[in-house]
Amino acid sequence: MSIQQLNITADKSISTLQFPELLFVEDQLQTVLNKADGLIQQTCVSLLHSGGKRIRPLLTLYSGMCFAPLNPLMIQAAVAAELIHMASLVHDDVIDESATRRGKPTANSLHGDHAAILTGDYLFAEAFNILSTHQLLNSMKYLVEAIQAMCDGEVNQASEQFSVSVGTQHYFDRIAKKTGILLSACCQSGAILAGALPEEMTLMRDYGLNIGYAYQITDDILDISGDSESLGKPVGADLMNGNITLPILYLLDNPIYGNWLEEIMKTRKISRQGVQSIKEALTCTGCIERAYATATQCIGNAKACLDKIPGSPYRSILIHLADSILQRTN
């Protein structure tokens, strides 16, 4: 499988033809969500079919298959991981007051915040129902820690909007909580169900954390340099919400533009024209390229972790998956 092939699915949705193991996950997700009633079922099924990349189930399955053949517990853990991710997306849309996701109306824009929050809660409950029913206590431990970290990361981000005192290390701590720790948990969840050794578990944890860093940094870049059609949401949404991302941190350090950007941030309000001006400054100073180079370094770190586990087609897929993150368009 070439990186180019993987990129095609990363830009749209993961293909079960390329990753046939995902058929088991898709079937289980459909079964679980069809059990719901009324509006919750409608919202859940709509979200299921909205073109998600299924990165978290992929990480769970292939991290496990690097060490042992696919087993039913890996599939159940993968389903739980995707349900947790879906729940977090629904809640994020409420927090961010997002009207669209992946180019489609969000649950909160269609049915209101109350229904959206309850839908997210339902998805969390179903995830833990799966984990407890199948006694996946080790997987549950990793995923619970990830949910706690995601909540902490979201609260911190909200409290730091438009704050120019956020440093690079704090930024990496925050994106670990928002994105990296869940991806890391998926890798560990699959690996432990395959009987991976403690040192192998550490390598899979670090692989997941580093691709999480790269995923969030490319998200930051796309918020500035992407296009609305590919993103499925307005360009500059993070910037207008005052979320301090890596390109913005680099621009704040710039001797020419730093003070200018700091004054804009102090107003706590950025217009569409302001977004365009900041985009031009980020481009001409090389801050976007610098952020991309940092993401590339994170991918290098992730792949270095995989160098130390046994070679297999599944390890190769994880390597290609890491590389594909750098080619994202949405």
N, C-alpha and C positions, 0 to 999 in steps of 0.2 A: 504494500500500500504506500503510495507516495504522499508527501506532505501536501502537494497540490490537491490530491483527492480529498484529503481530510479537511482542507480549507473550504472546499465546496460545501460540505455538510456543516462546518462550523458557522458558515454565513447564513445558513437556512435552518435546518434541523438535522439532528443526527440520524443517519440512515440505518435501519435495521438490516438492510442488505449488506452493508459494510461491517456492521457489528451485530451479528445474528443473536448474540446472547441478550441483547436489549429487548428482543421479542418477549422473553419471559417477564421482563420488568414492565413493559408496556401492557401486557395482558393483565398482570397483577394490579397495576395502577387503575386500569379500566374497571376491573372487578371491585376494587376498594371504593372508588369514587361513585360507581353506580349504586352503591348501597345507600348513599345519602338521599334525602328527600327534597323535593321542591326547589327553592331558590338556591340552596347550598349545593345541591347536585348540579344544577344548571351552571352555576359559577365555577365549580370545581372542574367539570367536564370541559367547559370553555377554556379554562386555563390549561388543562392537559393538552388540548389541541392547538394551543397558540404558538407552536413552533419552538418550544424549549430545546436547548442543545443536549440535555441529559448528560452533562459533564459529570455530575456527582454520581449517578449510577455507574457510568463508565469507569470512573476512578475506583469505585468500590469493587466492581467485578474484576477489572483487569489487574488491580493491585493484588487481589486474592489469587488470581489465576497465574500470577508470576511465581507462586509457591505451591499451588496444588490445583487439581482439576476443579472446574465449576461445581459448586454444591448448592442445594436449596437454601441454605442459610445465607450464603452470599447474595442470592437473589432477593430474599426478604430484607436484608440490610440495605441493599441498593434501592428498593422501593421506599423504605422508610426515609432514606437520605433525600430522595427526590420530593417526598411529601413535605419534609421539613423545609426544603428550599422553596417549594411552592408557597407554603405558609408564610415564609419570610418575605416573599415578593408581594403578597397581598397586603401584609402589614406595612411594608415599606411604601407602597403606593398611597396608603392612607396618611402616613407620616409626611410624605413629600407632596401630598395633594396632587398626585399625578393623574392626568386625564387619559393618557395612553401608555401602553407598554407593548413593544413589538408591533407597533402600528395599529393596535386594536384598543378599544375603550377598556379601561380598568374596571374592576368590580366596584370600586368606590364611586367612580363616575357614573356607572349604570344604576347601581342599587343603593348608594349611600354608604357612609363610613360604618354605620352600625352593622349592616349585613356583611360588609367586607371583613370587618374584624372578626365576626363570628365564623365566617368561612375560613379565615386563617386559623382560628382556634380549632375548628373541626379537623383541619389537615394535620395540625400538631397532634391532636388526640388520636387520629388514625395511625400516625407514625409510631406513637408509643404503644398503641394497641398491638401493632405488628411486632415490635421489639419485645414486648412483655409476653405475648402469646407464644413466641418461638424461643423465649428465654435467651435472647441475645444480649446478655447483661454487659459484656465487654463492649459491644457495639454501642449500646445505650450510653455507657459511660462517656465514650468519645463524643457522641452526638449531643448529649446534655451539656457537656463542657462547651461545645461549639455554639449552642443556642445561648448559653449564658454570655459567651464572648460577643456574639452578634448584638445582643441587647445592650451590653456595655458600650460597644463601639458606636451604635446608633445614638445612644444618650450623649456620649462624648462629642460626637460630630455635631449634634444639635446645639450643645452648649458652647461650641467653638466656632459657630458660624461668623464669618467675617473677621475672625481673630487673626491678626498678623503675628502673634506671638507663638504660633504653632511651629515647632521645629521638625526637621526631617525625621529624627528618631521617633518622635511622638506620632508623626504621620504613619510610619511603618508599623508602630504598635497598633494604631487605630485600624489600618487596613488588614492587619493580621486578624483582628477581632471581627471585622465586618465580612471578610471574604476568606482569608487564608486558613483559619482554624477549622472551618467547616470542610474545606477541600482536604485538609490534612486529616481530619476525622474520618472522612470517607476512605482515604487510602489505608489508614490504620484499621478501620473496621473490616475491610475486605481481607487485609493481610492476616489479622489475628484469627479470622475464621478459617484461614488456610493453614494455620499452624506455623506462621512465620516466627523466627527466632527474635529475641529482644533487640539485637543489633540491627536486624532487618526491619523491624518495626520502627526504629529510630530513623533509618534511611527513608522509609516511606512517608513518615511524618514530615521530614524536612523537604522531601520532594513536593508534597502537597502544599506545604506552607509557601515554598518559593514560587510555584505556579500560581498560587493565590495572590502573591505580591504582584506578579507580572500581569495577571488578569485585571486587577484593580487599577494598576498604572495605565494599562492600555484603555481601560474604561475612562480614566481621567483625560487621556489624550483625545479619545473619540468625542468626548463631551465638547471639546474645543474645535477639533479639526474634522469631525465626521459630518455626515449629512443626515437630515431629519428622516428621510425616507428609509435609509438603511438602519438608522438607530431605532426608528419607531417611536421617537419622542423628540421634543425640540432640542436643537443644539444649544449648548450653553446653559442648560437647566441647572447643573451643579454650581456653576459660577454665579448665576442669578440668585441661587439659594444661599450663597455665601459659604459653600463647602470648599475648604482649603485643600487643593489637590497638589500633586507633585509638580506639574508645570508651573503652577502659581507660586509655590514655594521657591522654585528656581528663579522666577521673575522677581520676587521680592528681594532676593539676594543680589540682583543685578544693580551695579552702581549707577546706571543711567535711569532705569525705569522703576527701581525699587520704591523710592519715595513717592513717585507718581501713583503707583498701584496702591501703596499704603493709604494715601489720601482718599482714593476711591473706595477702598474697603471700609474706611471710617464712616462713610456716609450710610453704610449698610443698605444700599440700594444700587443695583446695577441694571441699566437699561439695555435694550437690544443694541443700541449704538455703542454702549459701553462694552458689551461683550465683543463686538466687532473690533473695537480699538484694542482691547486686551489681546484678542486673537492675533492681531497684526504685530503687537509687541512681542508676544510669545514666539511668533514665527521668525521675526527678524533678529531676535537675540539668540536663537538656537535652543530655547528652553524646551520646546517640544521634542527636538532631536535628542537633547540631553535626557529627558524623561524616557524616551524610547530606548536609549542606550542602557539606562538603569534597568528597564524591564528585560532587555536582552541579557544583561548580567544575571538577573534572577533566574531566567530560563537556563542559563549555563549552570548555575548552582544546582537547579533541580535535576538536570540531566547528569550531573556529576554524581548525585546520589544513586541514580539508576545504574551507573557504571559498576557499582559494587554489589549488585544483586545478580543472580544467575541469568544468563542470556536466554531469551525465549521470544516467540512472536508477540506475546503480551507485553513484555518489556519494550519491544520496538514500538508498539502502539502507544504506550505511555510517552515514549520519547517524541513520537510524531505529534501527539496531542499537545505536549509542551511547546513544540515549535509552532504549532498552528495558532497558539494564543497571540503570537506576535503579528499574525496576519489578519486579525479580527477586523471586521467592518461594522459589527453590531454587538 
